[in-house]
Amino acid sequence: MEVNWFRVIIGRLFWLLLACLLAGLALGQPAWALVIGLSGYLGWTLYQMQRFQHWLHNRPGDPPPETTGMWGEIFDGIYHMQRRDKRARARLQSVIERIQTSTAALSDAVVVLDKDGHLEWWNHSAERLLGLRAPDDSGQHVHNLLRDPRFVEYFDRGSYREPLDIPSPLNISTWLQYNITRYGNGERLMLVRDVTRLHNLEQMRKDFVANVSHELRTPLTVVVGYLETMIDSDDGSNPRWLRPLHQMQQQARRMQSLLNDLLMLSRLETSEARAEEKPVNIDLMLPGIRKDALALSGERQHNITLECTTQARIMGLETELRSAISNLVYNAVKYTQDGGQIHISWSQDDRGARLSVSDNGPGIAQEHLHRLTERFYRVDSSRNSTTGGTGLGLAIVKHVLMRHQGELQITSTLGQGSTFSCVFPAERLI
Ligand code: ADP
């Protein structure tokens, strides 16, 4: 039951003062008796406070000093609170220890970094994969320990939507994948996995596609050459063969463009662009692309307009950028009905530059948009067989843009048309 200490104290004080007053009256000194009584009470209270302060500061873990009344209650209350606190702390400590032990047993490296990028904690795998040393590296900035420029750029960029795959700092034949997540007050959690097996498999796949495409090119050139000669030298004596020959030639040419696109893709995936990058004048490139698109359109009479509101240059590879932009413009010609409108624009704002190709063609349903850049993805296979596309065009565009830190944005409304935009960040502009 809870005691009302205020009433108890007032009651005790009352009885003490009454006793002092009566004793004082009996001795003929009531005022002195009251003063002595009150001083006694004050002295007792001060004595208890001093014991309390001494216990709290010198022996907080021990049971509190014995006393009665309100002070005893205070001592016990605080002592119980302390014990509860201690038990909760021990429970939390054991949870932390369990988490640390299980994280330490992970085969992936786990590194905890503070908001400025200094190392706070890591598990055993981080020592094995990244070469971190405890306790020497604790508190060091991550850049002092992982110096690969690709990692430094990735870490400083601050946007960790995609993981980063680079060779291990200890052994270049081991590939590591870095995943960084922000939490709390800007602290970062870094997970590092050994992806050597996956990387080698991926490399085998790329090499296989590149080799097959390369090997098929020569025989196909021979086939196309002979077909051309046979068609050219046809004197009309065997008209039954002319149609199959034309069909064979058409399909062989399709295979040639497929192989070219596959080779282009594998080159984009494997080669480093940086060394050969130069400032590229997009505004000077566009009239040529428009002319080629008009030639492709031919009798289909598309109205192709061009609008350049900036002369910004992009740091990059001219051949790749030309191929990406041409792909978008040729797609617009291929998929827009005869006489349709195609508008190419090149503009700039403070976030970067944008090359857009809009058409008033058939448009693409919403559910296809996020898959368009997948290899061989087709919205409508019947539509494709008539246009002769390879299904690799937008995959090439996406790869080229990725190599230029750009992004492909697609908006489309069925029946009204589509807009494909290459967006380049301001850092790429000159
Ligand atoms: P393809 O060689 O088949 O043209 P792409 O990768 O260039 O391959 O394009 C993928 C698909 O996106 C195409 O098959 C087509 O269905 C659709 N597509 C691309 N551009 C347009 C466009 N301008 N209008 C409508 N559909 C388009």
Residues whose N, C-alpha, C, O or C-beta is under 5 A from the ligand:
A	BS01	ADP	N331 A332 Y335 G361 G363 I364 L372 Y377 R378 V379 D380 N384 G389 T390 G391 L392 G393 L394 A395 S418
